[in-house]
Amino acid sequence: MAEIISLIPDHPVVQLQYARECLASGRLEDGLKTFKQAEALPGFKKIEGVAGLFYQSPFFVLDLARTLALHKDTKKALRLLDWLHQKKMVTKASLKLFRDLSIIDNKTSQSLEAQEILETLYKDDRKIQLEGAAIAFTTGNLDKSLQVLDAMLAKEPDNQNLGLARIMVYLRNGDARMVLRECDKLQSSSALKAIIKARAYTALGSHDQADEQYRWALENDPTPDVMAEYAQYLLSVNNPGQAAQLFETVLKKAPDNHSALIGLSTIAISQNDIKQARRYLFKMTAARVPDIFIFMAQTKLALLDNNPEEAEMLARKVLELEPDHAEATYLRAMAIIQGAKKWQKDFEKQWAVKTAASILNKYLEGHPDNIMMLTGLLHVALVQEDFDKALALTERSLKLKPDLTLAFSKRFEIFMHLKQFDAAEKTLSDYQSNLAPSVRSTYLASLFYARGDAQKALDTLNTHLDDAGAALRWATYSILSNSDEGLEGVLSRHNYNDRIWAMLGTLALRNNNYKIANICYAEAIERSPENAAFLNNYAWSCIHLEQFDKTRALAAAEKATKLLYAQPAVKDTYAALLNKCGMFEETIKILEVESRDKSFPGSLLYRLAVAYENIGKSKDAASMYNRFLLSDKAQWPQNIEKKDVLSRIAMLKTSGN
């Protein structure tokens, strides 16, 4: 057939026949490629339907539709199947594929119609009955799902799996207590039963019992799916560290596990780790995670990357796929609020915030107790600095969901911001049973620190330094207290990302703790070796140390200068470091020519003057010092006084050269 194609390359029937052979032999990629080539030929449309050739083999069309579906071309696959059915070439496989692809394409009624036909044609097919119950469950028709399962249980009363499926319907319906009662009636023990009970306990806020059930499931069935389920639970109860470890274990056993990839992407985004989030997003795409999850991850990443326009566009894409998607609605509103910060005029900002509030309130009309929308309105209230309204919203959210950490944390933060420390302490006392000991200690330490007792804050955190969050807070308070005792050892226990290390380094620089700043920026550079700001700050911290790695410091400063050549502050760091290392000729080499420009920054004039002075060029040094005194004082290096410079000039004139 390939030889015929080479002789008649522009004939669609020949191309289609070759595509059919490829698909029949399992070469799906070649079949799809050849079909697309045929589709592009001028004579293709003259062939009735897709091709008269198909009359002889509906399986060719079915294979082609499957291949298109694998390549996420759902709409074209559905058109092929629809054409096949119109030609009265209906098979069980084609109906099933049509039904499943219709669900993916959000054509629920079309999917249900296909399922009804299947149930009519294959009344005694147990698998189709189960699939019908599952589709009814997925589309929210819980009564139909229960009806099918009850009918099947009447024939198979001892079937434990059917019993569990029936219980899951109760769980979906929000009847957690009924779920627990029905589970107790089942005699068998299984990981699925334990997971269902864990979900019910979670819905009731009984986290100790939920955790116990998940652990039992994991011990008795340590499969990737069970691990991923437990990890998702840990993530939901604000334990991202342990969740991440479990998700990573899942990926070692099942590299394409969707739950693990989505979970790790969520954790990376929540930790502001853009690089890691992009890495997992790439893996999600490669693993063919459904589009809706990829769009959601991209939306969150765009918000994290301060790109509200793209975030709103991506949230709209999700809402096109699922118009009632709560989180996408929430993220769209958050994108609008983030975008409001870019508007110049107050009325434009107010309009954007009101638009976001309108989106959230509209969703609440149909779902009055939706926590996510209430959280969105809480953000709106905080942007508007309406703290009374914000506190009222946190109170309302906590009544609906007493273990909602976000509502608690915002309520706590508002009281701290208003310096109402007693109210903050009461909030923590009321909520602390829902917090892990390390998290509870972190909040308590922030309260002690705000009240001026830094030592008590550090002591409170001392027993939880194996927890990354508590250790980070401990390190922050240590730096702010100008104490570096044991700091390096504590920080080395945790694999923080580059941004966290840089944040600690900046904090140390502001407190003139150059030793810790040096350590932190060295760690940040290990993770992001091309970040000019990290390189520059590392070099700057070296200038203030008696002992440091000169080779590494000079390499960092030189690299930062190459990356940000136009930035005077970066060049100032390099020149100051060269002077510190006694490399005065190098300082002159990089600054002398540019110094002829009248707008040459004051800090660089000073560095050049120091270099001239140290190699004995008194006249040039005095000239540069005089120019320095005439420069903008805002550009002067720190701790340089006019009287000291005048004294130097006088000494240079005396020494003469």
C-alpha positions as CSV (number, residue, x, y, z in Angstrom):
1,M,0.0,0.0,0.0
2,A,2.9,2.4,0.8
3,E,4.1,1.9,-2.8
4,I,0.7,2.8,-4.2
5,I,0.6,6.0,-2.1
6,S,4.0,7.0,-3.5
7,L,2.5,6.6,-7.0
8,I,-0.8,8.3,-6.2
9,P,0.0,10.6,-3.2
10,D,-2.9,13.0,-3.8
11,H,-5.9,10.6,-3.9
12,P,-7.9,10.6,-0.6
13,V,-9.3,7.1,-1.0
14,V,-5.8,5.6,-1.3
15,Q,-4.7,7.6,1.7
16,L,-7.7,6.4,3.7
17,Q,-7.1,2.8,2.7
18,Y,-3.5,3.0,4.0
19,A,-4.8,4.7,7.2
20,R,-7.2,1.8,7.6
21,E,-4.3,-0.7,7.3
22,C,-2.2,1.2,9.8
23,L,-5.0,1.2,12.4
24,A,-5.8,-2.5,11.8
25,S,-2.1,-3.4,12.5
26,G,-2.0,-1.2,15.7
27,R,0.1,1.6,14.2
28,L,-2.3,4.3,15.5
29,E,0.1,7.2,15.1
30,D,0.7,6.4,11.4
31,G,-3.0,5.8,10.9
32,L,-3.9,9.2,12.4
33,K,-1.2,11.0,10.4
34,T,-2.3,9.4,7.1
35,F,-6.0,10.2,7.9
36,K,-5.1,13.9,8.4
37,Q,-3.2,14.0,5.1
38,A,-6.2,12.6,3.4
39,E,-8.5,15.1,5.1
40,A,-6.3,17.9,3.7
41,L,-6.7,16.7,0.1
42,P,-9.2,18.6,-2.2
43,G,-11.1,15.4,-3.1
44,F,-11.8,14.4,0.5
45,K,-15.1,16.3,0.8
46,K,-16.5,14.6,-2.3
47,I,-16.5,11.2,-0.6
48,E,-19.8,10.6,1.1
49,G,-19.7,11.1,4.9
50,V,-16.1,10.6,5.9
51,A,-15.4,8.0,3.2
52,G,-17.5,5.4,1.3
53,L,-14.8,3.0,2.2
54,F,-16.1,3.1,5.8
55,Y,-19.3,1.3,4.8
56,Q,-17.3,-1.9,4.7
57,S,-15.5,-1.4,8.1
58,P,-17.1,0.5,11.0
59,F,-14.2,-0.7,13.1
60,F,-11.8,1.5,11.1
61,V,-13.9,4.6,12.2
62,L,-14.0,3.3,15.7
63,D,-10.2,2.9,15.8
64,L,-9.7,6.3,14.3
65,A,-12.1,7.8,16.9
66,R,-10.1,6.1,19.7
67,T,-6.9,7.5,18.3
68,L,-8.3,11.0,18.0
69,A,-9.5,10.7,21.6
70,L,-6.1,9.7,22.8
71,H,-4.7,12.8,21.1
72,K,-7.4,14.9,23.0
73,D,-9.2,15.7,19.8
74,T,-12.5,14.9,21.5
75,K,-14.8,16.9,19.2
76,K,-13.6,15.3,16.0
77,A,-13.8,11.8,17.5
78,L,-17.4,12.6,18.5
79,R,-18.2,13.7,15.0
80,L,-16.8,10.5,13.6
81,L,-18.9,8.4,16.0
82,D,-22.0,10.4,15.3
83,W,-21.5,9.8,11.6
84,L,-21.1,6.1,12.2
85,H,-24.3,5.9,14.2
86,Q,-26.2,7.9,11.6
87,K,-25.2,5.2,9.1
88,K,-26.8,2.6,11.4
89,M,-23.4,1.1,12.2
90,V,-23.9,1.0,16.0
91,T,-21.8,-1.3,18.2
92,K,-21.5,-1.6,22.0
93,A,-17.9,-0.2,21.8
94,S,-18.9,2.8,19.6
95,L,-21.8,3.7,22.0
96,K,-19.5,3.4,25.1
97,L,-16.9,5.6,23.5
98,F,-19.5,8.1,22.4
99,R,-20.9,8.2,25.9
100,D,-17.5,8.6,27.6
101,L,-16.3,11.3,25.2
102,S,-19.6,13.2,25.6
103,I,-18.9,13.4,29.4
104,I,-15.4,14.7,28.7
105,D,-16.9,17.3,26.2
106,N,-19.5,18.4,28.9
107,K,-22.4,17.1,26.8
108,T,-24.1,15.4,29.7
109,S,-27.5,14.9,28.0
110,Q,-25.8,13.3,25.0
111,S,-23.9,11.0,27.3
112,L,-27.0,10.0,29.2
113,E,-28.9,9.3,26.0
114,A,-26.1,6.9,24.8
115,Q,-26.2,5.2,28.2
116,E,-30.0,4.7,27.9
117,I,-29.5,3.1,24.5
118,L,-26.9,0.8,26.0
119,E,-29.1,-0.2,28.9
120,T,-32.0,-0.9,26.4
121,L,-29.9,-3.0,24.1
122,Y,-27.9,-4.8,26.7
123,K,-30.4,-5.2,29.6
124,D,-28.6,-8.1,31.3
125,D,-25.1,-6.7,30.9
126,R,-23.9,-6.2,34.5
127,K,-21.0,-4.0,33.6
128,I,-23.2,-1.6,31.7
129,Q,-25.6,-1.4,34.6
130,L,-22.6,-0.5,36.9
131,E,-21.4,2.1,34.4
132,G,-24.9,3.6,34.4
133,A,-24.8,3.9,38.2
134,A,-21.4,5.6,37.9
135,I,-22.5,8.0,35.3
136,A,-25.6,8.9,37.3
137,F,-23.3,9.4,40.3
138,T,-20.9,11.6,38.3
139,T,-23.7,13.8,36.8
140,G,-25.4,14.3,40.2
141,N,-28.4,12.0,39.6
142,L,-27.9,10.3,42.9
143,D,-31.5,8.9,43.0
144,K,-30.9,7.0,39.7
145,S,-27.5,5.8,41.0
146,L,-29.2,4.4,44.2
147,Q,-32.0,2.9,42.2
148,V,-29.6,0.9,39.9
149,L,-27.4,-0.2,42.8
150,D,-30.4,-1.3,44.9
151,A,-31.7,-3.4,42.0
152,M,-28.3,-5.0,41.6
153,L,-28.0,-5.6,45.4
154,A,-31.4,-7.3,45.4
155,K,-29.8,-10.0,43.1
156,E,-26.4,-10.0,44.8
157,P,-27.2,-9.2,48.5
158,D,-23.7,-10.3,49.7
159,N,-21.7,-8.3,47.2
160,Q,-19.6,-6.0,49.5
161,N,-18.3,-3.9,46.6
162,L,-21.9,-3.0,45.5
163,G,-22.6,-2.1,49.1
164,L,-19.6,0.2,49.2
165,A,-20.7,1.8,45.9
166,R,-24.1,2.4,47.4
167,I,-22.5,4.0,50.5
168,M,-20.4,6.3,48.3
169,V,-23.7,7.7,47.0
170,Y,-24.7,8.7,50.6
171,L,-21.2,10.2,51.0
172,R,-21.7,12.3,47.8
173,N,-25.1,13.4,49.2
174,G,-23.4,14.8,52.3
175,D,-24.9,12.3,54.7
176,A,-21.7,11.4,56.6
177,R,-23.5,9.8,59.6
178,M,-25.5,7.5,57.3
179,V,-22.2,6.5,55.6
180,L,-20.7,5.4,59.0
181,R,-23.9,3.5,59.9
182,E,-24.0,1.6,56.6
183,C,-20.2,0.9,56.7
184,D,-20.7,-0.8,60.2
185,K,-23.3,-3.1,58.6
186,L,-20.7,-4.4,56.1
187,Q,-18.8,-7.4,57.6
188,S,-15.7,-7.2,55.4
189,S,-12.7,-5.0,55.9
190,S,-11.0,-3.3,52.9
191,A,-9.0,-0.3,52.1
192,L,-11.9,1.2,50.2
193,K,-14.2,0.8,53.2
194,A,-11.6,2.5,55.4
195,I,-11.2,5.4,52.9
196,I,-14.9,5.9,52.7
197,K,-15.1,6.0,56.5
198,A,-12.2,8.4,56.6
199,R,-14.0,10.7,54.2
200,A,-17.1,10.6,56.3
201,Y,-15.1,11.4,59.5
202,T,-13.4,14.3,57.6
203,A,-16.8,15.7,56.7
204,L,-17.8,15.5,60.4
205,G,-14.5,17.2,61.4
206,S,-13.3,14.1,63.3
207,H,-9.8,14.3,62.1
208,D,-8.2,11.8,64.5
209,Q,-10.6,9.1,63.4
210,A,-10.2,10.0,59.8
211,D,-6.4,9.8,60.1
212,E,-6.7,6.4,61.9
213,Q,-8.8,5.0,59.0
214,Y,-6.4,6.3,56.3
215,R,-3.4,4.8,58.1
216,W,-5.2,1.5,58.4
217,A,-6.0,1.6,54.6
218,L,-2.3,2.4,53.9
219,E,-1.0,-0.4,56.1
220,N,-3.3,-3.0,54.5
221,D,-3.2,-1.8,50.9
222,P,0.0,0.3,50.3
223,T,-0.9,1.0,46.6
224,P,-0.2,4.3,44.8
225,D,-3.9,5.2,44.8
226,V,-4.3,4.7,48.5
227,M,-1.1,6.7,49.2
228,A,-2.4,9.5,47.0
229,E,-5.7,9.5,48.7
230,Y,-4.1,9.8,52.2
231,A,-1.7,12.5,50.8
232,Q,-4.7,14.5,49.5
233,Y,-6.2,14.3,53.0
234,L,-3.0,15.5,54.6
235,L,-2.9,18.4,52.2
236,S,-6.5,19.3,53.1
237,V,-5.6,19.4,56.8
238,N,-2.7,21.8,56.3
239,N,0.1,19.2,56.4
240,P,1.9,19.9,53.1
241,G,5.3,18.5,54.2
242,Q,4.0,15.0,54.9
243,A,1.7,15.1,51.9
244,A,4.6,16.0,49.6
245,Q,6.6,13.1,50.9
246,L,3.8,10.7,50.2
247,F,3.1,12.1,46.7
248,E,6.8,11.7,45.8
249,T,6.6,8.1,47.0
250,V,3.5,7.6,44.8
251,L,5.4,9.0,41.7
252,K,8.3,6.5,42.3
253,K,5.8,3.7,42.0
254,A,3.5,5.3,39.4
255,P,5.2,8.2,37.6
256,D,2.0,9.3,35.8
257,N,-0.3,9.2,38.8
258,H,-2.6,12.2,38.3
259,S,-3.5,12.8,41.9
260,A,0.2,12.9,42.9
261,L,1.1,15.3,40.1
262,I,-1.8,17.6,40.8
263,G,-1.1,17.5,44.6
264,L,2.6,18.3,44.2
265,S,1.8,21.1,41.8
266,T,-0.7,22.5,44.3
267,I,1.9,22.3,47.1
268,A,4.6,24.0,45.0
269,I,2.2,26.9,44.1
270,S,1.2,27.3,47.8
271,Q,4.9,27.6,48.7
272,N,5.5,30.2,45.9
273,D,7.9,27.8,44.2
274,I,7.3,28.8,40.6
275,K,10.2,26.7,39.2
276,Q,8.9,23.5,40.9
277,A,5.3,24.3,39.9
278,R,6.2,24.6,36.3
279,R,8.1,21.3,36.5
280,Y,5.0,19.5,37.8
281,L,2.8,21.3,35.2
282,F,5.0,19.9,32.4
283,K,4.7,16.4,33.9
284,M,0.9,16.8,34.2
285,T,0.7,17.6,30.5
286,A,3.0,14.7,29.6
287,A,0.9,12.3,31.7
288,R,-2.3,13.5,29.9
289,V,-3.9,14.9,33.1
290,P,-7.4,16.2,32.0
291,D,-7.4,19.7,30.6
292,I,-9.5,21.1,33.4
293,F,-6.8,20.3,36.0
294,I,-4.0,21.7,33.8
295,F,-6.0,24.9,33.3
296,M,-6.5,25.2,37.1
297,A,-2.8,24.7,37.8
298,Q,-1.9,27.3,35.1
299,T,-4.4,29.8,36.6
300,K,-2.9,29.5,40.0
301,L,0.6,29.8,38.6
302,A,-0.3,32.9,36.6
303,L,-1.6,34.5,39.8
304,L,1.6,33.5,41.6
305,D,3.6,35.0,38.8
306,N,1.6,38.3,39.1
307,N,0.0,37.9,35.7
308,P,-3.7,38.5,36.4
309,E,-4.8,38.9,32.8
310,E,-3.6,35.4,31.9
311,A,-5.0,34.0,35.2
312,E,-8.5,35.4,34.4
313,M,-8.4,34.1,30.8
314,L,-7.4,30.6,32.1
315,A,-10.1,30.7,34.8
316,R,-12.6,31.5,32.0
317,K,-11.4,28.4,30.1
318,V,-12.2,26.2,33.1
319,L,-15.6,27.8,33.4
320,E,-16.3,27.1,29.7
321,L,-15.7,23.4,30.5
322,E,-17.5,23.5,33.8
323,P,-19.7,26.6,34.3
324,D,-20.4,25.9,37.9
325,H,-16.8,25.3,38.9
326,A,-16.5,27.0,42.4
327,E,-12.7,27.3,42.5
328,A,-12.4,28.7,39.0
329,T,-15.0,31.3,39.9
330,Y,-13.1,32.2,43.0
331,L,-9.7,32.4,41.1
332,R,-11.3,34.5,38.4
333,A,-12.4,37.0,41.1
334,M,-8.9,36.9,42.7
335,A,-7.3,37.6,39.3
336,I,-9.5,40.7,38.9
337,I,-8.6,41.9,42.4
338,Q,-4.9,41.3,41.6
339,G,-5.3,43.2,38.3
340,A,-6.9,46.1,40.2
341,K,-3.5,46.9,41.7
342,K,-2.2,47.8,38.2
343,W,-4.9,50.4,37.6
344,Q,-3.7,54.0,38.1
345,K,-6.9,55.7,39.1
346,D,-8.9,54.9,42.3
347,F,-12.2,54.6,40.6
348,E,-10.8,52.0,38.2
349,K,-9.5,50.0,41.2
350,Q,-12.8,50.3,43.0
351,W,-14.6,49.1,39.8
352,A,-12.4,46.0,39.6
353,V,-12.9,45.1,43.3
354,K,-16.7,45.6,42.9
355,T,-16.7,43.4,39.8
356,A,-14.9,40.6,41.7
357,A,-17.4,41.0,44.6
358,S,-20.3,40.8,42.1
359,I,-18.9,37.5,40.7
360,L,-18.6,36.0,44.1
361,N,-22.0,37.2,45.3
362,K,-23.7,35.9,42.1
363,Y,-22.3,32.4,42.8
364,L,-23.4,32.6,46.4
365,E,-27.0,33.2,45.3
366,G,-27.2,29.6,44.1
367,H,-24.8,28.3,46.8
368,P,-25.4,30.4,49.9
369,D,-23.0,28.4,52.1
370,N,-20.1,28.1,49.7
371,I,-16.9,28.5,51.8
372,M,-14.7,29.4,48.8
373,M,-17.0,32.4,47.8
374,L,-17.0,33.6,51.4
375,T,-13.2,33.4,51.4
376,G,-13.2,35.5,48.2
377,L,-15.4,38.1,49.8
378,L,-13.1,38.1,52.8
379,H,-10.2,39.0,50.4
380,V,-12.4,41.8,49.0
381,A,-13.1,43.1,52.5
382,L,-9.3,43.1,53.3
383,V,-8.5,44.9,50.1
384,Q,-11.0,47.5,51.1
385,E,-9.6,47.5,54.6
386,D,-13.1,46.9,56.0
387,F,-11.9,44.9,59.0
388,D,-15.3,44.7,60.6
389,K,-16.8,43.0,57.5
390,A,-13.8,40.8,57.2
391,L,-14.2,39.6,60.8
392,A,-17.9,39.0,60.3
393,L,-17.1,36.8,57.2
394,T,-14.5,34.8,59.1
395,E,-17.1,34.2,61.9
396,R,-19.7,33.1,59.3
397,S,-17.2,30.8,57.6
398,L,-16.1,29.2,60.9
399,K,-19.7,28.5,61.9
400,L,-20.2,26.7,58.6
401,K,-16.9,24.9,58.8
402,P,-15.3,25.0,62.3
403,D,-12.0,23.5,61.1
404,L,-11.4,26.0,58.3
405,T,-7.8,27.0,58.8
406,L,-7.9,29.9,56.3
407,A,-10.8,31.7,58.1
408,F,-9.0,31.2,61.4
409,S,-5.7,32.4,60.2
410,K,-7.2,35.5,58.6
411,R,-9.1,36.3,61.8
412,F,-6.0,35.8,63.8
413,E,-4.0,38.1,61.4
414,I,-6.6,40.8,61.5
415,F,-6.6,41.0,65.3
416,M,-2.8,41.0,65.2
417,H,-2.8,43.8,62.6
418,L,-5.2,45.8,64.8
419,K,-2.9,45.0,67.8
420,Q,-5.9,43.4,69.6
421,F,-3.7,40.7,71.1
422,D,-6.2,39.4,73.6
423,A,-8.7,38.8,70.8
424,A,-6.0,37.1,68.8
425,E,-5.2,34.9,71.8
426,K,-8.9,33.9,72.3
427,T,-9.2,33.1,68.6
428,L,-6.2,30.8,68.8
429,S,-7.5,29.2,72.0
430,D,-10.9,28.5,70.4
431,Y,-9.4,27.0,67.3
432,Q,-6.2,25.3,68.5
433,S,-7.7,21.8,68.7
434,N,-7.8,21.8,64.9
435,L,-4.1,22.6,64.6
436,A,-1.1,20.3,64.6
437,P,1.2,21.0,67.6
438,S,3.9,22.6,65.5
439,V,1.4,24.9,63.7
440,R,-0.2,25.9,67.0
441,S,3.2,26.8,68.5
442,T,4.0,28.9,65.4
443,Y,0.9,31.0,66.0
444,L,1.5,31.2,69.7
445,A,5.1,32.3,69.0
446,S,4.0,35.1,66.7
447,L,1.7,36.3,69.6
448,F,4.6,36.4,72.1
449,Y,6.9,38.2,69.6
450,A,4.2,40.8,68.9
451,R,3.9,41.4,72.6
452,G,7.7,42.0,72.8
453,D,8.8,38.7,74.3
454,A,11.2,37.4,71.6
455,Q,12.9,34.9,73.9
456,K,9.5,33.3,74.8
457,A,8.7,33.1,71.1
458,L,11.9,31.3,70.4
459,D,11.5,29.0,73.3
460,T,7.9,28.1,72.2
461,L,9.3,27.0,68.8
462,N,12.4,25.2,70.1
463,T,10.6,21.8,70.4
464,H,9.3,21.9,66.8
465,L,12.4,22.7,64.8
466,D,12.0,19.5,62.7
467,D,8.9,21.1,61.2
468,A,9.8,23.3,58.2
469,G,7.3,26.0,59.0
470,A,8.2,26.3,62.7
471,A,11.9,26.3,61.9
472,L,11.4,29.1,59.4
473,R,9.6,31.2,61.9
474,W,12.3,30.4,64.5
475,A,15.0,31.5,62.1
476,T,13.1,34.7,61.3
477,Y,12.8,35.7,65.0
478,S,16.4,34.8,65.6
479,I,17.6,37.1,62.8
480,L,15.3,39.9,63.9
481,S,16.7,39.5,67.4
482,N,20.3,39.6,66.0
483,S,21.0,36.1,67.3
484,D,22.7,33.6,65.1
485,E,23.3,30.9,67.7
486,G,22.4,27.5,66.2
487,L,20.7,29.2,63.2
488,E,22.8,27.5,60.5
489,G,22.2,24.1,62.0
490,V,18.4,24.5,62.1
491,L,18.2,25.9,58.6
492,S,20.3,23.0,57.2
493,R,17.7,20.5,58.3
494,H,15.2,21.7,55.7
495,N,15.3,21.8,51.9
496,Y,13.8,25.3,51.5
497,N,13.4,26.8,48.0
498,D,15.5,29.7,46.7
499,R,12.9,32.3,47.5
500,I,12.7,31.4,51.2
501,W,16.5,31.4,51.5
502,A,16.7,34.8,49.8
503,M,13.9,36.1,52.1
504,L,15.9,35.1,55.1
505,G,19.1,36.6,53.6
506,T,17.4,39.9,53.0
507,L,16.1,39.9,56.5
508,A,19.6,39.3,57.8
509,L,21.0,42.1,55.6
510,R,18.5,44.5,57.0
511,N,19.6,43.6,60.5
512,N,23.3,43.9,59.5
513,N,23.7,40.2,60.2
514,Y,26.1,39.6,57.3
515,K,27.3,36.1,58.4
516,I,23.7,34.7,58.2
517,A,23.0,36.7,55.1
518,N,26.0,35.1,53.5
519,I,24.9,31.6,54.4
520,C,21.3,32.2,53.2
521,Y,22.3,33.7,49.8
522,A,24.9,30.9,49.2
523,E,22.0,28.4,49.6
524,A,19.7,30.6,47.3
525,I,22.5,30.6,44.6
526,E,22.8,26.8,44.9
527,R,19.2,26.6,43.8
528,S,19.1,29.6,41.3
529,P,22.7,30.1,40.0
530,E,21.6,32.7,37.4
531,N,19.7,35.0,39.7
532,A,21.6,38.3,39.6
533,A,20.0,39.7,42.8
534,F,21.0,36.6,44.8
535,L,24.6,36.8,43.4
536,N,24.9,40.5,44.1
537,N,23.5,40.2,47.7
538,Y,25.9,37.3,48.4
539,A,28.9,39.4,47.2
540,W,27.6,42.3,49.3
541,S,27.5,40.2,52.4
542,C,31.1,39.1,51.8
543,I,32.3,42.7,51.8
544,H,31.3,42.9,55.5
545,L,33.0,39.7,56.6
546,E,36.5,39.3,57.8
547,Q,36.8,35.8,56.3
548,F,35.0,34.6,53.2
549,D,35.6,32.6,50.0
550,K,37.2,35.4,47.8
551,T,37.2,33.3,44.6
552,R,33.5,32.5,45.0
553,A,32.6,36.1,46.0
554,L,34.4,37.7,43.1
555,A,32.9,35.2,40.6
556,A,29.4,36.0,42.0
557,A,29.9,39.7,41.8
558,E,31.3,39.5,38.2
559,K,28.5,37.3,37.1
560,A,25.9,39.6,38.6
561,T,27.5,42.6,36.8
562,K,27.3,40.8,33.5
563,L,23.7,39.9,34.0
564,L,22.7,43.4,35.2
565,Y,25.4,45.6,33.6
566,A,23.2,48.8,33.6
567,Q,22.6,48.6,37.3
568,P,25.0,51.0,39.2
569,A,24.2,49.2,42.5
570,V,25.5,45.9,41.1
571,K,28.6,47.5,39.7
572,D,29.1,49.2,43.1
573,T,29.1,45.8,44.8
574,Y,31.7,44.5,42.4
575,A,34.0,47.5,42.8
576,A,33.7,47.5,46.6
577,L,34.6,43.8,46.6
578,L,37.6,44.3,44.4
579,N,38.8,47.1,46.7
580,K,38.2,44.8,49.7
581,C,40.3,42.1,48.1
582,G,43.1,44.7,47.3
583,M,42.5,44.4,43.5
584,F,42.6,48.2,43.0
585,E,43.9,48.0,39.4
586,E,40.9,45.9,38.5
587,T,38.6,48.5,40.0
588,I,40.2,51.2,38.0
589,K,40.0,49.0,34.9
590,I,36.2,48.6,35.1
591,L,35.4,52.2,36.2
592,E,37.9,54.6,34.7
593,V,36.5,55.0,31.2
594,E,32.9,55.4,32.4
595,S,33.9,57.9,35.1
596,R,34.4,60.5,32.4
597,D,30.6,60.7,32.1
598,K,29.3,63.6,34.2
599,S,26.4,61.5,35.4
600,F,28.6,58.8,36.8
601,P,27.0,57.7,40.1
602,G,28.5,59.0,43.4
603,S,29.0,55.5,44.9
604,L,31.2,54.5,41.9
605,L,33.2,57.8,42.1
606,Y,33.9,56.9,45.7
607,R,35.1,53.3,44.9
608,L,37.3,54.7,42.1
609,A,38.8,57.3,44.4
610,V,39.6,54.6,47.0
611,A,41.4,52.5,44.3
612,Y,43.4,55.5,43.1
613,E,44.4,56.4,46.7
614,N,45.6,52.9,47.4
615,I,47.9,52.7,44.3
616,G,49.4,56.1,45.1
617,K,47.6,58.3,42.5
618,S,46.9,61.1,45.0
619,K,45.9,63.7,42.4
620,D,43.4,61.4,40.6
621,A,42.1,60.2,44.0
622,A,41.5,63.8,45.2
623,S,39.8,64.7,42.0
624,M,37.4,61.8,42.3
625,Y,36.7,62.6,46.0
626,N,35.8,66.2,45.0
627,R,33.5,64.9,42.3
628,F,32.0,62.5,44.9
629,L,31.2,65.4,47.3
630,L,29.3,67.2,44.5
631,S,27.2,64.1,43.7
632,D,23.7,63.3,44.9
633,K,24.0,62.3,48.6
634,A,21.3,59.6,48.0
635,Q,23.9,57.8,45.9
636,W,26.6,57.7,48.6
637,P,27.7,54.4,50.1
638,Q,26.5,53.8,53.7
639,N,28.3,55.3,56.6
640,I,30.4,57.7,54.5
641,E,30.5,61.2,56.1
642,K,31.5,64.4,54.3
643,K,34.0,65.3,57.0
644,D,35.8,62.0,56.5
645,V,36.1,62.6,52.8
646,L,37.3,66.2,53.3
647,S,39.9,64.8,55.7
648,R,41.1,62.3,53.1
649,I,41.4,65.1,50.4
650,A,43.5,67.2,52.8
651,M,45.8,64.2,53.4
652,L,46.2,63.6,49.7
653,K,47.1,67.2,49.0
654,T,49.7,67.1,51.8
655,S,51.2,63.9,50.4
656,G,51.1,65.2,46.9
657,N,52.0,63.2,43.8
